[in-house]
Amino acid sequence: MTTQAPPGDDPFVAGLSRYAGGLRGRYARAGSSRWWTPVRIVLVLTVLTSLAGFLQKAPCRTQQWTNDYQYTRVCYTDVFALYYAEGLGGDTATGSRLGVPYRDHPVEYPVVIGGLMWTAAEITNLLHPDEPKVVNGQVVADNRGRTFFDVTVLMLALCALLITWSVARLAGAQRVWDAAMVALAPIVVLDGFINWDLAAVALTCLALLAWSRHRPLLAGVLIGLGTATKLYPVLVLVALLPLCARAGRLRAFGLSVAGAAGAIVAVYVPVALWLSRSYPFPDATCANSHSLPAWRFFFSLSQTRGEDWGSPWLALRYLRGHALDRNVPCGTSPLLLNLVSATCFVGIVAMVYALVMLARTRPRLPQIAFLLVAGFILVNKVDSPQYCLWLLPLAVLSRPRWGPLLVWQATELLLTVANFYALVHLDHGSTGIPDGVYQTAFLIRDVALLWIVGLVVRDVLAPRHDVVRAGGVDDPAGGPLDGAPDRLSLAPMPAYATP
């Protein structure tokens, strides 16, 4: 098998090639290898990037989290912290070595993440059968938190491999090397192991791959599982609706919706009926607390949370000196904030739908999914550092150019560091960075992300700029949409579908 060379049409790749003797010439021999195929190469690169991500977080695995060590070293991870906060190590007072999510402790995440927590905790206990060691009622040895982190990182690294593999397949045979943009992504190093988001991204990529292989029902099941991990994968269905309406492929869309609904019910019903117990929401210290089944905590927290990190509404609160909703009691929803945020996102959906219907050439699925997910992040009430991972594979599939994507990722890295040092300032006041500096980093990231959004919109309106379609294809990830004629279009000129 001949090893395919990386494409030379990318200005960034072409520029770097000057330091390695230039691009391969017309008569150069492309050596052959039975093992080193492009897909395997990018998978190996993903392993190396995941290892770098583990090493970046390693200091917080072994050092005490005192004097904001976890923030000043930018190695904070929810995975390590929540092992203790969610009671996954059990209760030494009762002799329990394992806390089952939703049964023994409320969990602020959807049920698939709860299942991943439970699985990693079970594996951890198998690897440490004699811990915790308790002497006179005091724990003298318990290394399970570190092992839980290691096991979870291994699970998430497998998810990263699935993401890279899926992107390589979705990109098509002509652009398989685009997956290297995922495999070597700097944001995977810094943000990949902060939380369990890579699991949701992997399920979303597998769903897109199933759709591209004309398996809409399986795609829907995977979208449903992804939505039960993090909420954003449902936006793939939101992207499919106008594309399928324009192409007359609503039956395939219906199968995906049915698959997603069935998967969500299948994972939530057992937890709700047989596992979940009720706890005070949001906690017992709140004067307005009320009993709530643990499986509903995620949804209620999403409704009641206020302006949070990375949100434009937090920046607005900084500029105004007060929040949109004043004096909101604990456990209740900020009604104005929820209304404004939801209205903004509905407006974004409307604009993206109009773009789908008015474009002369039907947009590609990854382009519309990227625009919707980016819009959601830009107007959401919170933008945690790891949310950038949601965009990574969609950005690569939408506009596979190294230069712009690296610029955007650089701003995401800047925002992650700023976020942690803003927390240092919040704790101490005299150190870290003040709000104004943090908001500046946030603004820089938003400008970079809007730039990528603008480039994708330009590619939709003027497909001659779309480097994917420049290869003579329509939509490699489109599945039932790929090469389909338009049945419904509001374009000013007859729509054209690339053969």
C-alpha positions as CSV (number, residue, x, y, z in Angstrom):
1,M,0.0,0.0,0.0
2,T,1.3,3.4,-0.9
3,T,1.4,5.9,1.9
4,Q,-0.5,9.1,0.9
5,A,1.5,12.3,1.4
6,P,0.0,15.2,3.4
7,P,-1.7,17.7,1.1
8,G,0.4,20.6,-0.1
9,D,-2.6,22.9,-0.8
10,D,-2.6,24.3,2.8
11,P,-0.5,27.5,3.1
12,F,0.6,26.5,6.6
13,V,1.8,23.1,5.5
14,A,3.5,24.5,2.5
15,G,5.3,27.1,4.6
16,L,6.6,24.5,7.1
17,S,7.7,22.2,4.3
18,R,10.4,24.7,3.3
19,Y,12.3,23.7,6.5
20,A,12.1,20.0,5.4
21,G,13.2,20.3,1.8
22,G,10.0,21.6,0.3
23,L,6.9,19.8,-0.9
24,R,7.2,16.4,-2.6
25,G,7.9,16.7,-6.3
26,R,6.1,15.2,-9.2
27,Y,8.6,12.4,-9.7
28,A,9.4,11.7,-6.1
29,R,9.0,8.2,-5.0
30,A,6.3,7.8,-2.3
31,G,7.7,4.9,-0.4
32,S,5.4,2.0,0.5
33,S,4.4,0.6,3.8
34,R,2.0,-2.1,4.8
35,W,1.5,-0.7,8.3
36,W,2.1,3.1,8.3
37,T,-1.1,4.2,6.6
38,P,-2.2,7.8,7.1
39,V,-5.0,6.7,9.5
40,R,-2.6,4.8,11.7
41,I,-0.1,7.6,11.7
42,V,-2.6,10.1,12.9
43,L,-3.8,7.6,15.6
44,V,-0.2,7.4,16.8
45,L,0.0,11.2,16.9
46,T,-3.2,11.2,19.0
47,V,-1.6,8.9,21.5
48,L,1.3,11.2,21.8
49,T,-1.0,14.2,22.2
50,S,-3.0,12.4,24.9
51,L,0.2,11.5,26.7
52,A,1.2,15.2,26.7
53,G,-2.2,16.0,28.1
54,F,-1.7,13.5,30.9
55,L,1.7,14.9,31.7
56,Q,0.3,18.4,31.7
57,K,-2.2,17.4,34.4
58,A,0.2,15.1,36.3
59,P,1.3,17.8,38.8
60,C,-2.2,18.1,40.1
61,R,-2.4,14.3,40.5
62,T,0.5,14.2,43.0
63,Q,0.7,17.6,44.6
64,Q,-1.5,19.0,47.3
65,W,-4.1,21.6,46.1
66,T,-3.0,24.3,48.4
67,N,-2.4,28.0,47.7
68,D,-4.2,27.6,44.4
69,Y,-1.6,25.2,43.1
70,Q,-4.1,23.6,40.7
71,Y,-4.8,27.0,39.1
72,T,-1.3,28.6,39.0
73,R,0.1,25.4,37.4
74,V,-3.0,25.3,35.0
75,C,-3.4,21.6,35.8
76,Y,-6.8,21.7,37.4
77,T,-9.1,18.8,36.4
78,D,-12.7,18.0,37.4
79,V,-11.9,14.3,37.1
80,F,-9.6,14.3,40.2
81,A,-11.7,16.8,42.2
82,L,-15.0,15.1,41.6
83,Y,-13.8,11.7,42.7
84,Y,-14.0,13.2,46.2
85,A,-16.7,15.8,45.7
86,E,-19.2,13.2,44.3
87,G,-18.4,10.7,47.0
88,L,-17.1,8.1,44.5
89,G,-14.7,6.7,47.0
90,G,-17.5,5.7,49.4
91,D,-17.8,6.5,53.1
92,T,-15.2,5.2,55.5
93,A,-17.5,5.8,58.4
94,T,-19.9,3.2,57.1
95,G,-17.2,1.0,55.6
96,S,-18.4,1.6,52.0
97,R,-15.6,1.7,49.4
98,L,-17.7,3.0,46.6
99,G,-20.3,5.7,46.1
100,V,-22.8,4.9,43.3
101,P,-23.7,8.1,41.3
102,Y,-27.4,9.2,41.7
103,R,-28.0,6.6,44.5
104,D,-25.4,7.6,47.1
105,H,-24.7,11.2,45.9
106,P,-26.4,13.6,43.5
107,V,-24.4,14.2,40.3
108,E,-24.5,17.4,38.3
109,Y,-23.9,15.7,35.0
110,P,-26.1,13.6,32.6
111,V,-26.3,9.9,33.2
112,V,-23.7,8.7,30.7
113,I,-21.0,10.7,32.6
114,G,-22.4,9.2,35.8
115,G,-21.9,5.8,34.3
116,L,-18.4,6.6,33.3
117,M,-17.7,7.8,36.8
118,W,-19.1,4.6,38.2
119,T,-17.2,2.4,35.8
120,A,-13.9,4.1,36.6
121,A,-14.5,3.9,40.4
122,E,-15.3,0.2,40.1
123,I,-12.0,-0.4,38.2
124,T,-10.2,1.7,40.8
125,N,-11.4,-0.4,43.6
126,L,-10.4,-3.6,41.8
127,L,-6.9,-2.2,41.5
128,H,-6.8,-1.2,45.1
129,P,-8.6,-4.0,47.0
130,D,-7.0,-3.0,50.4
131,E,-7.7,0.7,50.3
132,P,-8.6,2.9,52.0
133,K,-6.5,1.7,55.0
134,V,-8.1,3.0,58.2
135,V,-6.4,3.1,61.6
136,N,-8.3,4.2,64.7
137,G,-11.0,5.8,62.5
138,Q,-8.4,7.7,60.4
139,V,-7.5,7.1,56.8
140,V,-3.8,6.5,56.6
141,A,-3.5,5.3,53.0
142,D,-5.7,5.9,50.0
143,N,-4.3,6.3,46.5
144,R,-7.5,5.6,44.7
145,G,-8.1,9.2,43.6
146,R,-4.9,9.1,41.5
147,T,-5.9,5.7,40.0
148,F,-9.4,7.0,39.3
149,F,-7.8,9.9,37.4
150,D,-5.5,7.5,35.5
151,V,-8.3,5.2,34.5
152,T,-10.5,8.0,33.4
153,V,-7.7,9.5,31.3
154,L,-7.2,6.2,29.6
155,M,-10.9,6.1,28.8
156,L,-10.9,9.6,27.5
157,A,-7.7,8.9,25.4
158,L,-9.6,6.0,23.8
159,C,-12.3,8.6,23.0
160,A,-9.7,10.8,21.5
161,L,-8.6,8.0,19.2
162,L,-12.2,7.4,18.1
163,I,-12.5,11.1,17.3
164,T,-9.4,11.2,15.2
165,W,-10.4,7.9,13.4
166,S,-13.9,9.2,12.7
167,V,-12.6,12.5,11.3
168,A,-10.2,10.6,9.1
169,R,-13.1,8.6,7.7
170,L,-15.4,11.6,7.5
171,A,-12.9,13.7,5.6
172,G,-12.8,11.3,2.7
173,A,-9.9,9.5,1.0
174,Q,-8.6,12.7,-0.6
175,R,-8.3,14.6,2.7
176,V,-7.5,11.9,5.3
177,W,-4.6,13.9,6.5
178,D,-7.0,16.5,7.8
179,A,-7.4,14.3,10.8
180,A,-3.9,15.4,11.9
181,M,-5.4,18.7,12.8
182,V,-7.4,16.8,15.5
183,A,-4.5,14.5,16.4
184,L,-2.1,17.4,17.1
185,A,-4.6,19.9,18.5
186,P,-3.0,22.0,21.3
187,I,-6.4,22.3,23.1
188,V,-6.5,18.5,23.6
189,V,-3.3,18.9,25.6
190,L,-4.5,21.6,27.9
191,D,-8.3,21.0,28.0
192,G,-8.8,17.4,27.0
193,F,-8.7,15.9,30.5
194,I,-10.4,18.7,32.4
195,N,-13.8,16.9,32.2
196,W,-15.5,14.1,30.3
197,D,-16.3,16.1,27.2
198,L,-14.1,13.9,24.9
199,A,-16.7,11.1,25.5
200,A,-19.5,13.3,24.1
201,V,-17.3,14.5,21.2
202,A,-16.5,10.8,20.4
203,L,-20.2,9.9,20.3
204,T,-20.9,12.9,18.1
205,C,-18.2,12.0,15.6
206,L,-19.3,8.4,15.5
207,A,-22.9,9.6,14.9
208,L,-21.7,11.7,12.0
209,L,-19.8,8.7,10.6
210,A,-22.8,6.5,10.9
211,W,-24.9,9.2,9.1
212,S,-22.2,9.4,6.3
213,R,-22.5,5.6,5.9
214,H,-26.3,5.9,5.3
215,R,-27.2,4.6,8.7
216,P,-29.5,7.3,10.1
217,L,-31.0,5.2,12.8
218,L,-27.6,4.3,14.3
219,A,-26.6,7.9,13.9
220,G,-29.6,8.9,16.0
221,V,-28.8,6.4,18.7
222,L,-25.3,7.7,19.0
223,I,-26.6,11.3,19.1
224,G,-28.9,10.3,21.9
225,L,-26.1,8.8,23.9
226,G,-24.0,11.9,23.2
227,T,-26.8,14.1,24.4
228,A,-27.0,12.0,27.6
229,T,-23.3,12.8,28.1
230,K,-23.3,16.5,27.3
231,L,-26.3,18.4,25.9
232,Y,-24.6,19.8,22.7
233,P,-24.8,16.7,20.4
234,V,-28.5,17.3,20.0
235,L,-27.5,20.2,17.8
236,V,-26.5,17.8,15.1
237,L,-30.2,17.0,14.7
238,V,-31.0,20.7,14.7
239,A,-28.4,21.0,11.8
240,L,-29.9,18.0,9.9
241,L,-33.5,19.3,9.8
242,P,-33.1,22.1,7.3
243,L,-30.6,20.2,5.2
244,C,-32.9,17.1,5.0
245,A,-35.8,19.4,4.3
246,R,-34.0,21.0,1.4
247,A,-32.8,17.7,0.0
248,G,-36.1,15.8,0.5
249,R,-34.5,13.4,3.0
250,L,-36.9,13.9,5.9
251,R,-37.4,10.1,6.3
252,A,-33.8,9.7,7.2
253,F,-34.0,12.6,9.6
254,G,-37.1,11.0,11.2
255,L,-35.1,7.8,11.8
256,S,-32.3,9.7,13.4
257,V,-34.8,11.6,15.7
258,A,-36.4,8.3,16.7
259,G,-33.0,6.7,17.4
260,A,-31.9,9.6,19.5
261,A,-35.2,9.7,21.5
262,G,-35.0,5.9,22.1
263,A,-31.4,6.1,23.3
264,I,-32.1,8.9,25.7
265,V,-35.1,7.0,27.2
266,A,-33.1,3.8,27.3
267,V,-30.3,5.3,29.5
268,Y,-32.4,7.6,31.6
269,V,-35.4,5.4,32.6
270,P,-33.4,2.8,34.5
271,V,-31.6,5.5,36.4
272,A,-34.8,7.4,37.2
273,L,-36.8,4.3,38.2
274,W,-34.3,2.0,40.0
275,L,-31.2,3.9,40.9
276,S,-31.8,7.6,41.6
277,R,-32.7,8.9,45.1
278,S,-33.9,12.3,46.1
279,Y,-31.7,14.9,47.7
280,P,-32.1,18.6,48.7
281,F,-31.7,20.8,45.6
282,P,-29.4,22.7,45.2
283,D,-28.1,21.7,48.6
284,A,-29.3,21.5,52.2
285,T,-27.8,24.9,53.1
286,C,-30.2,26.8,50.7
287,A,-33.2,28.2,52.4
288,N,-35.3,27.5,49.2
289,S,-34.0,23.9,48.9
290,H,-36.5,21.2,47.9
291,S,-36.3,17.5,47.4
292,L,-35.3,16.5,43.8
293,P,-34.4,13.1,42.2
294,A,-30.7,13.1,41.6
295,W,-31.0,12.3,37.9
296,R,-32.8,15.7,37.5
297,F,-30.0,17.7,39.1
298,F,-28.3,18.4,35.8
299,F,-31.4,19.9,34.2
300,S,-32.3,22.0,37.2
301,L,-28.8,23.3,37.6
302,S,-28.8,24.3,34.0
303,Q,-32.0,26.3,34.6
304,T,-30.9,27.9,37.9
305,R,-27.3,28.8,37.2
306,G,-26.5,32.4,36.6
307,E,-23.9,34.1,34.4
308,D,-20.8,32.0,34.6
309,W,-17.2,31.8,33.3
310,G,-16.7,32.4,29.6
311,S,-20.2,33.8,29.1
312,P,-21.0,37.1,27.4
313,W,-23.5,37.7,30.1
314,L,-20.7,37.6,32.7
315,A,-18.9,40.2,30.7
316,L,-22.2,42.3,30.6
317,R,-22.4,42.0,34.4
318,Y,-18.9,43.2,34.7
319,L,-19.6,46.2,32.5
320,R,-23.0,47.1,34.1
321,G,-21.9,46.3,37.7
322,H,-24.8,44.0,38.3
323,A,-26.5,40.9,36.8
324,L,-29.5,41.0,34.5
325,D,-31.5,39.4,37.3
326,R,-31.0,41.0,40.7
327,N,-31.5,39.3,44.0
328,V,-32.2,35.8,42.6
329,P,-32.8,33.5,45.6
330,C,-30.8,30.3,45.7
331,G,-32.4,27.4,43.9
332,T,-34.5,29.6,41.6
333,S,-34.0,30.5,38.0
334,P,-32.7,33.9,36.7
335,L,-35.7,34.4,34.4
336,L,-34.4,37.4,32.4
337,L,-31.0,35.8,31.8
338,N,-32.6,32.5,30.7
339,L,-35.0,34.4,28.3
340,V,-32.3,36.6,26.8
341,S,-29.9,33.7,26.3
342,A,-32.5,31.4,24.8
343,T,-33.8,34.2,22.5
344,C,-30.3,34.8,21.2
345,F,-29.8,31.2,20.4
346,V,-33.1,30.9,18.7
347,G,-32.1,33.9,16.6
348,I,-28.9,32.1,15.7
349,V,-30.7,29.0,14.7
350,A,-33.1,31.1,12.5
351,M,-30.1,32.8,10.8
352,V,-28.4,29.4,10.2
353,Y,-31.6,28.0,8.8
354,A,-32.0,31.0,6.5
355,L,-28.4,30.4,5.3
356,V,-29.2,26.8,4.5
357,M,-32.2,27.7,2.4
358,L,-30.8,30.8,0.7
359,A,-27.4,29.4,-0.3
360,R,-27.1,28.5,-4.0
361,T,-25.4,25.3,-3.1
362,R,-26.7,23.3,-0.2
363,P,-24.1,23.6,2.7
364,R,-22.3,20.6,4.0
365,L,-23.5,19.0,7.2
366,P,-20.3,19.7,9.3
367,Q,-20.5,23.4,8.3
368,I,-24.0,23.8,9.7
369,A,-23.3,21.7,12.8
370,F,-20.2,23.9,13.4
371,L,-22.1,27.1,13.1
372,L,-24.9,26.0,15.5
373,V,-22.4,24.7,18.1
374,A,-20.3,27.8,17.9
375,G,-23.4,30.0,18.2
376,F,-24.5,28.0,21.3
377,I,-21.2,28.5,22.9
378,L,-21.1,32.2,22.1
379,V,-24.4,33.0,23.8
380,N,-24.6,30.3,26.5
381,K,-24.7,31.1,30.2
382,V,-21.4,29.3,30.7
383,D,-18.4,28.4,28.5
384,S,-16.1,26.1,30.4
385,P,-12.6,25.8,29.0
386,Q,-13.1,22.3,27.7
387,Y,-16.1,23.3,25.5
388,C,-13.7,24.2,22.8
389,L,-13.3,20.4,22.2
390,W,-16.9,20.3,20.9
391,L,-15.9,22.5,18.1
392,L,-12.6,20.9,17.1
393,P,-13.7,18.1,14.8
394,L,-16.5,20.2,13.3
395,A,-14.1,23.0,12.6
396,V,-11.6,20.6,10.9
397,L,-14.4,19.1,8.8
398,S,-15.9,22.5,8.0
399,R,-12.7,24.4,7.1
400,P,-9.6,22.2,7.1
401,R,-6.9,24.9,7.2
402,W,-4.1,24.7,9.8
403,G,-3.4,28.4,10.1
404,P,-6.8,29.7,11.1
405,L,-7.5,26.8,13.4
406,L,-4.2,27.2,15.2
407,V,-4.9,30.9,15.7
408,W,-8.3,30.1,17.2
409,Q,-6.9,27.4,19.4
410,A,-4.2,29.8,20.6
411,T,-7.0,32.1,21.9
412,E,-8.7,29.1,23.6
413,L,-5.4,28.3,25.4
414,L,-5.1,32.0,26.4
415,L,-8.7,31.9,27.7
416,T,-8.1,28.7,29.7
417,V,-5.0,30.2,31.4
418,A,-6.9,33.4,32.1
419,N,-9.8,31.5,33.5
420,F,-7.6,29.8,36.1
421,Y,-5.7,32.9,37.0
422,A,-9.0,34.8,37.4
423,L,-9.9,32.1,40.0
424,V,-6.6,32.9,41.8
425,H,-7.6,36.5,41.9
426,L,-11.0,35.6,43.1
427,D,-9.5,33.7,46.0
428,H,-6.8,36.1,47.0
429,G,-7.5,39.5,45.4
430,S,-3.8,40.5,45.3
431,T,-2.6,37.8,42.9
432,G,-3.8,36.4,39.7
433,I,-5.5,38.6,37.1
434,P,-8.4,41.0,37.6
435,D,-11.7,40.7,35.9
436,G,-10.8,43.3,33.2
437,V,-7.8,41.2,32.0
438,Y,-9.9,38.0,32.0
439,Q,-12.7,39.7,30.0
440,T,-10.1,40.9,27.5
441,A,-8.9,37.3,27.0
442,F,-12.5,36.3,26.6
443,L,-13.1,39.0,23.9
444,I,-10.0,37.9,22.0
445,R,-11.2,34.3,21.9
446,D,-14.7,35.4,20.7
447,V,-13.2,37.5,17.9
448,A,-11.1,34.6,16.8
449,L,-14.1,32.2,16.9
450,L,-16.3,34.7,15.0
451,W,-13.5,34.9,12.4
452,I,-13.7,31.1,11.8
453,V,-17.5,31.4,11.7
454,G,-17.2,34.1,9.1
455,L,-14.9,32.0,7.0
456,V,-17.3,29.0,7.1
457,V,-20.2,31.3,6.2
458,R,-18.2,32.6,3.3
459,D,-17.5,29.1,2.1
460,V,-21.2,28.3,2.3
461,L,-22.2,31.4,0.2
462,A,-19.2,31.0,-2.2
463,P,-18.4,27.3,-2.5
464,R,-15.3,28.1,-4.7
465,H,-13.6,28.9,-1.4
466,D,-14.5,25.6,0.2
467,V,-11.3,23.5,0.1
468,V,-13.3,20.3,0.6
469,R,-15.5,20.8,-2.4
470,A,-12.5,21.9,-4.4
471,G,-11.7,18.2,-4.7
472,G,-14.8,17.7,-6.8
473,V,-17.0,16.2,-4.1
474,D,-20.2,17.4,-2.6
475,D,-20.4,16.4,1.1
476,P,-18.2,13.5,2.2
477,A,-20.0,13.5,5.6
478,G,-23.4,14.0,4.1
479,G,-24.6,10.4,3.7
480,P,-28.1,10.6,2.4
481,L,-27.5,14.3,1.6
482,D,-24.3,13.7,-0.5
483,G,-25.1,14.6,-4.1
484,A,-28.8,14.7,-3.5
485,P,-30.8,17.1,-5.6
486,D,-32.6,20.0,-4.0
487,R,-36.3,19.6,-3.4
488,L,-36.8,22.8,-1.4
489,S,-34.7,25.9,-1.8
490,L,-35.1,29.6,-1.5
491,A,-31.9,30.3,-3.3
492,P,-32.1,33.2,-5.8
493,M,-30.7,31.0,-8.5
494,P,-31.2,27.3,-9.2
495,A,-29.3,25.2,-6.7
496,Y,-26.3,23.2,-7.9
497,A,-25.1,20.0,-6.4
498,T,-21.6,18.9,-7.2
499,P,-21.7,15.4,-8.7
